[in-house]
Amino acid sequence: LGQIAQFGSVTGLEQLNQNFESLASSITSGQALQAGSLVGREILAPVDTAYLGAGGSVRGQVSLDQSSPQVTIRVTDEVGQLIRELPMGSSPPGPLNFTWDGLDDAGNYAPPGRYRIQVEAMQGDRAVDLQTNLFSKVESVNLSGSQGLTLNLAGLGSIAFNNVQQIY
């Protein structure tokens, strides 16, 4: 009787594992369908690199824990050369939206490519770097791979689907 009970338990566990695998597959398929609807749309994600298209602009957002008398945005190219510095003035706590118009400090359009966006806020007597969230266009969705569901962003590569903060 003990062996029969053990065989019944093993069979029940195998069926339970199969049901969990089926559920996990259904959840992944649902996420893939949801992510597929993002192709061509913009998302807000915690990245500090943006792709600037010809004559385009870059939009982003930071969150301030406390008010700051001076917020500054610095745009650098891929080799770290300063392209533009944008003083934003003072800001209250909360989200701060910003836009870089694609112009360098001399007023010329920067060439298309990847640019790093750094936001610095004065808090007390020291400058603090803030987490930059940038808007990026979704080009495609990738379901395979070790990272699970990823979004391929225009000119930037891929990020994990669960890093998306907002969809536009």
C-alpha positions as CSV (number, residue, x, y, z in Angstrom):
1,L,0.0,0.0,0.0
2,G,2.9,2.4,0.8
3,Q,4.4,1.8,-2.7
4,I,1.1,2.4,-4.4
5,A,0.7,5.7,-2.5
6,Q,4.2,6.7,-3.5
7,F,3.4,6.0,-7.2
8,G,0.3,8.0,-6.9
9,S,2.2,10.9,-5.4
10,V,4.8,10.8,-8.1
11,T,2.2,10.8,-10.8
12,G,0.4,13.7,-9.2
13,L,3.6,15.7,-9.0
14,E,4.3,15.1,-12.7
15,Q,0.9,16.3,-13.6
16,L,1.3,19.4,-11.4
17,N,4.6,20.2,-13.1
18,Q,3.0,19.8,-16.5
19,N,0.2,22.2,-15.5
20,F,2.7,24.8,-14.2
21,E,4.7,24.6,-17.4
22,S,1.5,25.1,-19.4
23,L,0.6,28.1,-17.2
24,A,4.0,29.6,-17.6
25,S,3.8,29.2,-21.3
26,S,0.4,30.9,-21.4
27,I,1.7,33.9,-19.3
28,T,4.7,34.3,-21.6
29,S,2.5,34.2,-24.7
30,G,0.3,36.8,-23.2
31,Q,3.3,39.0,-22.4
32,A,4.5,38.6,-26.0
33,L,1.1,39.6,-27.4
34,Q,1.1,42.7,-25.1
35,A,4.7,43.6,-26.0
36,G,4.0,43.1,-29.7
37,S,1.5,46.0,-29.5
38,L,4.4,48.3,-28.5
39,V,6.1,48.1,-31.8
40,G,6.2,51.6,-33.3
41,R,5.3,53.2,-30.0
42,E,7.4,55.1,-27.5
43,I,8.3,53.9,-24.0
44,L,9.9,55.5,-21.0
45,A,12.7,53.4,-19.6
46,P,15.6,53.9,-17.1
47,V,18.4,54.4,-19.7
48,D,21.0,57.1,-20.0
49,T,21.8,56.7,-23.7
50,A,19.5,58.0,-26.5
51,Y,19.5,57.7,-30.2
52,L,19.2,61.1,-32.0
53,G,17.8,60.9,-35.5
54,A,18.6,63.5,-38.2
55,G,16.9,66.7,-37.2
56,G,15.3,65.0,-34.2
57,S,15.1,65.6,-30.5
58,V,15.4,63.6,-27.3
59,R,12.9,63.6,-24.5
60,G,13.3,62.4,-21.0
61,Q,12.4,62.6,-17.4
62,V,14.1,62.5,-14.0
63,S,12.6,62.3,-10.5
64,L,13.8,64.7,-7.8
65,D,13.5,63.5,-4.2
66,Q,13.8,67.1,-2.9
67,S,13.8,70.5,-4.5
68,S,16.9,71.7,-6.2
69,P,18.1,75.3,-6.8
70,Q,19.9,74.2,-10.0
71,V,19.3,71.3,-12.4
72,T,21.7,70.8,-15.3
73,I,21.5,68.4,-18.3
74,R,24.7,67.4,-20.0
75,V,24.7,65.7,-23.4
76,T,27.9,63.9,-24.5
77,D,28.7,61.9,-27.6
78,E,30.0,58.3,-27.6
79,V,33.5,59.3,-26.9
80,G,32.5,61.5,-23.9
81,Q,32.9,64.9,-25.6
82,L,30.4,67.5,-24.3
83,I,27.9,68.4,-27.0
84,R,25.4,70.5,-25.0
85,E,24.8,71.8,-21.5
86,L,21.3,72.8,-20.7
87,P,20.7,74.6,-17.4
88,M,17.1,73.9,-16.2
89,G,17.1,76.3,-13.3
90,S,15.4,75.4,-10.0
91,S,13.0,72.5,-9.7
92,P,10.5,71.3,-7.0
93,P,10.5,67.7,-5.9
94,G,8.8,65.2,-8.2
95,P,9.1,64.4,-11.9
96,L,10.9,66.8,-14.2
97,N,10.4,66.5,-18.0
98,F,13.1,67.7,-20.3
99,T,13.8,67.9,-24.1
100,W,17.1,68.2,-25.9
101,D,16.4,69.8,-29.3
102,G,19.4,68.1,-31.0
103,L,21.5,71.2,-31.2
104,D,25.0,71.6,-29.9
105,D,26.3,74.5,-27.9
106,A,27.1,76.4,-31.1
107,G,23.5,76.1,-32.4
108,N,24.3,73.4,-35.0
109,Y,22.4,70.1,-35.3
110,A,24.4,67.3,-33.8
111,P,24.9,64.4,-36.2
112,P,22.6,61.4,-35.9
113,G,23.9,58.8,-33.4
114,R,23.9,57.7,-29.8
115,Y,24.3,60.3,-27.0
116,R,24.6,60.0,-23.2
117,I,22.2,62.2,-21.2
118,Q,23.3,63.0,-17.7
119,V,21.2,65.1,-15.3
120,E,22.8,66.7,-12.3
121,A,20.9,68.5,-9.4
122,M,22.3,70.5,-6.6
123,Q,21.1,69.2,-3.3
124,G,22.4,70.9,-0.3
125,D,26.0,71.8,-1.0
126,R,26.8,69.0,-3.4
127,A,25.9,67.9,-7.0
128,V,23.9,64.6,-7.3
129,D,23.6,62.6,-10.5
130,L,19.9,61.6,-11.1
131,Q,18.6,58.4,-12.7
132,T,17.7,59.4,-16.3
133,N,14.6,58.0,-17.9
134,L,14.5,58.4,-21.7
135,F,11.8,58.0,-24.3
136,S,12.7,55.5,-27.0
137,K,10.8,54.0,-30.0
138,V,10.2,50.3,-29.9
139,E,11.3,48.6,-33.2
140,S,10.7,44.9,-32.3
141,V,10.1,42.4,-29.6
142,N,12.3,39.4,-28.8
143,L,10.9,36.4,-26.9
144,S,13.9,34.1,-27.1
145,G,17.1,34.4,-25.2
146,S,18.2,34.1,-21.6
147,Q,16.7,37.5,-20.6
148,G,13.2,36.5,-21.5
149,L,11.0,39.1,-23.1
150,T,13.0,42.0,-24.4
151,L,12.2,45.2,-26.5
152,N,14.6,46.3,-29.2
153,L,14.8,50.1,-29.1
154,A,15.6,52.3,-32.2
155,G,19.4,52.7,-32.4
156,L,20.0,51.5,-28.8
157,G,19.6,47.7,-28.7
158,S,17.5,45.7,-26.3
159,I,16.1,46.2,-22.7
160,A,14.1,43.9,-20.6
161,F,10.3,44.3,-20.9
162,N,9.9,44.6,-17.2
163,N,12.0,47.8,-17.2
164,V,9.3,49.8,-19.1
165,Q,7.9,52.5,-16.9
166,Q,5.4,54.2,-19.2
167,I,4.0,53.6,-22.7
168,Y,3.1,56.4,-25.1
